[in-house]
Amino acid sequence: MTTAWKNNSCKILWVHLLIATIAVPSSAQTGPTLPSGIELGLGSGYTLPHRDMMQHLVTGHSKQIAIGCGWNLSGGWTDRRDATGHYWHGVELAWTELGGDALGTMTSALWLTRFPSKIGHTELGLGAGWSSTPWNAESAPSSVAISTRLNAGLHAAWVFPILRTPRSAWLVKARFTHFSNGAISLPNLGINNIGLDLRHQWREEYDIPQRRLTSYREERRGALALEMSLRAGVRDVGLPGGELHPIFNVHVLGLHHSKRSPSRAWVVANDLGYNQSLRVTGAASGANSPLNRLQYSILGGARWDFNRIQVTALQGWMCTNPDQELGAMYLMVTMHYECSPAVAIELGLKSFQFRADYPFIGFRHQLGSLKKGRLENVD
């Protein structure tokens, strides 16, 4: 398959989809052709060469085709928030040509949430992407941006409506999406793609389906709560395909829920980890005392609660045995999924100097909440 053939095929597909997107709303005046809440988007953008090694990889503009489905939200965590419009949840499937043969394409699935603002919506999301051209020493030696086919995706965007009719709406979306494998495998420069989309949303009587969330139960947690997590992760160092080094952590966290909105909380935490990576001492695990691999950190930050799902963002300071290459300050972002009010599964990422260091999974148990001067178990 030649580059010229691929470019011509993309242009032809682009024109056909654009004609279809414009034509459908005109015929939708007598009846909607797609269910309310469906979105179709076409966009163009640019893959940022954020590292010197990527300068030669970006040879053109990126192109994206996306289809999504969502619904407006009410109740639950949306209560007690200063909203100037609807909150929105949805799923988006997208195909992105990244703008270079060595970058290939990324097929992605993202879970998105839109937060209303005075002008449009702020959109945040996460998910996964499948790379068509990961690094390979023989077949793709220049594809140094990504070394695995499956990658995690983080997404932020601003969505602004430009035209509304009873059966449809036209939206403009300015987006930023990051894909990487969390440094499980090197090279892992990551993909940072920015773009501008024109999107069409099918509606019914100016609106889309609405989903009522379970009311947020304030009695489920007190103003103060204490949690403990057991976590495990891996880190790759050295040349691509190098040995994976295990990392284990005990994480104790205290949080105070906001009086204004119980779905937001301030957080402080203590973290004790055993890090077997060579980056700690520069020596193999058998050549050093385990005490020299213990890392104690203090952290502070915030948590946002979306009923069963919570997101915690913390700034950490490593007090003992900081990594030689990375330093003592780091960021930690964790997503928690509650299996019960007391137990949750965790998936997170630790990052030094805004570069992914290692991902981790864990199990969290809420020890109790402080009410009336004593620690009470979670029901």
Backbone hydrogen bonds, N-H to C=O, Kabsch-Sander energy under -0.5 kcal/mol:
donor,donor_aa,acceptor,acceptor_aa,energy
6,K,2,T,-2.1
7,N,3,T,-2.5
8,N,4,A,-2.6
9,S,5,W,-2.4
10,C,6,K,-2.3
11,K,7,N,-2.2
12,I,8,N,-2.4
13,L,9,S,-2.6
14,W,10,C,-2.5
15,V,11,K,-2.4
16,H,12,I,-2.3
17,L,13,L,-2.4
18,L,14,W,-2.3
19,I,15,V,-2.4
20,A,16,H,-2.3
21,T,17,L,-2.5
22,I,18,L,-2.2
23,A,19,I,-2.5
24,V,20,A,-2.1
26,S,22,I,-0.8
27,S,23,A,-1.4
28,A,24,V,-0.9
29,Q,26,S,-0.7
30,T,27,S,-0.8
37,G,202,W,-2.9
38,I,35,P,-1.6
39,E,68,G,-2.8
40,L,200,H,-2.3
41,G,66,A,-3.0
42,L,198,L,-2.1
43,G,64,Q,-2.3
44,S,196,L,-1.7
45,G,62,S,-2.4
46,Y,194,I,-2.6
48,L,46,Y,-0.7
48,L,192,N,-2.8
50,H,48,L,-1.9
54,M,51,R,-2.2
55,Q,52,D,-1.3
57,L,54,M,-1.3
58,V,54,M,-1.1
59,T,57,L,-0.8
59,T,99,G,-2.4
60,G,99,G,-1.6
62,S,45,G,-1.5
63,K,97,E,-2.0
64,Q,43,G,-2.4
65,I,95,W,-2.2
66,A,41,G,-2.5
67,I,93,L,-2.7
68,G,39,E,-2.5
69,C,91,V,-2.1
70,G,37,G,-1.4
71,W,89,H,-2.3
72,N,209,P,-2.5
73,L,87,Y,-2.5
74,S,211,R,-1.6
76,G,213,L,-0.6
78,T,75,G,-1.9
79,D,76,G,-1.5
81,R,78,T,-1.0
83,A,81,R,-1.5
87,Y,73,L,-0.7
88,W,114,R,-1.8
89,H,71,W,-2.3
90,G,112,L,-2.1
91,V,69,C,-2.4
92,E,110,L,-2.5
93,L,67,I,-2.9
94,A,108,S,-2.3
95,W,65,I,-2.6
96,T,106,M,-2.2
97,E,63,K,-2.7
98,L,96,T,-0.7
98,L,104,G,-2.1
103,L,100,G,-0.8
104,G,100,G,-2.2
106,M,96,T,-2.4
107,T,130,W,-2.2
108,S,94,A,-2.7
108,S,106,M,-0.6
109,A,128,A,-2.4
110,L,92,E,-2.5
111,W,126,L,-3.0
112,L,90,G,-3.0
112,L,110,L,-0.6
113,T,124,L,-2.6
114,R,88,W,-2.9
115,F,122,T,-3.4
117,S,120,G,-2.2
121,H,159,V,-2.7
122,T,115,F,-2.7
123,E,157,A,-3.1
124,L,113,T,-2.6
125,G,155,H,-2.1
126,L,111,W,-1.6
127,G,153,G,-1.9
128,A,109,A,-2.1
129,G,151,N,-2.8
130,W,107,T,-2.9
131,S,129,G,-0.6
131,S,149,R,-2.9
132,S,105,T,-2.3
135,W,146,I,-2.6
136,N,140,A,-1.7
140,A,136,N,-1.3
143,S,140,A,-1.1
144,V,142,S,-2.0
151,N,129,G,-2.5
152,A,180,S,-2.5
153,G,127,G,-2.2
154,L,178,H,-2.4
155,H,125,G,-2.3
156,A,176,F,-2.6
157,A,123,E,-2.3
158,W,174,A,-2.4
159,V,121,H,-2.8
160,F,172,V,-2.8
162,I,170,W,-2.7
163,L,170,W,-1.4
165,T,168,S,-3.1
169,A,201,Q,-1.8
170,W,163,L,-2.9
171,L,199,R,-2.9
172,V,160,F,-2.8
173,K,197,D,-2.1
174,A,158,W,-2.4
175,R,173,K,-0.6
175,R,195,G,-2.6
176,F,156,A,-2.7
177,T,193,N,-2.5
178,H,154,L,-3.0
179,F,191,I,-2.3
180,S,152,A,-1.7
184,I,181,N,-0.9
189,L,144,V,-1.0
190,G,145,A,-2.8
191,I,179,F,-2.7
192,N,190,G,-0.5
193,N,177,T,-2.8
193,N,191,I,-0.6
194,I,46,Y,-2.6
195,G,175,R,-1.8
196,L,44,S,-2.6
197,D,173,K,-3.0
198,L,42,L,-2.8
199,R,171,L,-3.0
199,R,197,D,-0.5
200,H,40,L,-2.8
201,Q,169,A,-3.0
202,W,38,I,-2.5
203,R,167,R,-2.8
204,E,207,D,-3.1
205,E,166,P,-0.5
206,Y,166,P,-2.6
207,D,204,E,-1.0
211,R,72,N,-3.3
213,L,74,S,-3.1
213,L,211,R,-0.6
218,E,216,Y,-0.9
220,R,217,R,-1.5
221,R,218,E,-0.9
224,L,370,L,-0.7
225,A,255,L,-2.1
226,L,368,G,-2.4
227,E,253,L,-3.0
228,M,365,H,-2.3
229,S,251,H,-3.0
230,L,363,F,-2.0
231,R,249,N,-2.6
232,A,361,I,-2.5
233,G,247,I,-2.7
234,V,359,P,-0.9
235,R,245,H,-1.4
236,D,183,A,-1.3
237,V,243,E,-0.8
242,G,239,L,-1.5
245,H,235,R,-2.7
245,H,243,E,-0.5
247,I,233,G,-2.3
248,F,274,Y,-2.0
249,N,231,R,-2.3
250,V,272,L,-2.6
251,H,229,S,-2.7
252,V,250,V,-0.5
252,V,270,N,-2.7
253,L,227,E,-2.5
254,G,268,V,-2.9
255,L,225,A,-2.2
256,H,266,W,-2.5
257,H,223,A,-2.2
258,S,261,S,-0.6
258,S,264,R,-3.0
264,R,261,S,-1.8
265,A,303,R,-2.0
266,W,256,H,-2.4
267,V,301,G,-2.4
268,V,254,G,-2.4
269,A,299,L,-2.2
270,N,252,V,-2.8
271,D,297,S,-2.4
272,L,250,V,-2.5
273,G,295,Q,-2.7
274,Y,248,F,-3.0
275,N,273,G,-0.6
275,N,293,R,-2.4
276,Q,246,P,-1.6
276,Q,274,Y,-0.6
280,V,277,S,-1.3
281,T,277,S,-0.6
282,G,278,L,-2.0
287,A,284,A,-1.7
288,N,285,S,-0.9
292,N,289,S,-1.5
293,R,290,P,-1.7
294,L,291,L,-1.1
295,Q,273,G,-2.9
296,Y,294,L,-0.5
297,S,271,D,-2.8
298,I,317,W,-1.8
299,L,269,A,-2.4
300,G,315,Q,-1.8
301,G,267,V,-2.4
302,A,313,A,-2.0
303,R,265,A,-2.3
304,W,311,V,-2.6
305,D,263,S,-3.2
306,F,304,W,-0.5
306,F,309,I,-3.4
308,R,306,F,-0.6
309,I,306,F,-1.4
310,Q,336,H,-2.2
311,V,304,W,-2.4
312,T,334,T,-2.9
313,A,302,A,-2.4
314,L,332,M,-2.9
315,Q,300,G,-2.9
316,G,314,L,-0.5
316,G,330,Y,-3.3
317,W,298,I,-2.3
318,M,328,A,-2.5
319,C,296,Y,-3.2
319,C,317,W,-0.6
320,T,296,Y,-1.0
323,D,327,G,-0.8
324,Q,279,R,-2.7
327,G,323,D,-2.1
330,Y,316,G,-1.9
331,L,351,S,-3.0
332,M,314,L,-2.5
333,V,349,L,-2.2
334,T,312,T,-2.7
335,M,347,L,-2.9
336,H,310,Q,-2.9
337,Y,345,I,-2.8
338,E,308,R,-3.0
338,E,336,H,-0.5
339,C,337,Y,-0.5
339,C,343,V,-1.9
340,S,343,V,-2.0
344,A,364,R,-2.1
345,I,337,Y,-2.5
346,E,362,G,-2.9
347,L,335,M,-2.1
348,G,360,F,-2.6
349,L,333,V,-2.3
350,K,358,Y,-2.4
351,S,331,L,-3.0
352,F,355,R,-1.9
355,R,352,F,-1.9
357,D,350,K,-2.8
358,Y,350,K,-1.4
360,F,348,G,-2.2
361,I,232,A,-2.4
362,G,346,E,-1.7
363,F,230,L,-2.0
364,R,344,A,-3.0
365,H,228,M,-2.8
366,Q,342,A,-2.8
367,L,226,L,-1.7
367,L,365,H,-0.7
368,G,226,L,-1.2
369,S,376,E,-2.5
370,L,224,L,-2.4
371,K,369,S,-0.8
371,K,374,R,-2.6
374,R,371,K,-1.6
376,E,369,S,-3.1
376,E,374,R,-0.5
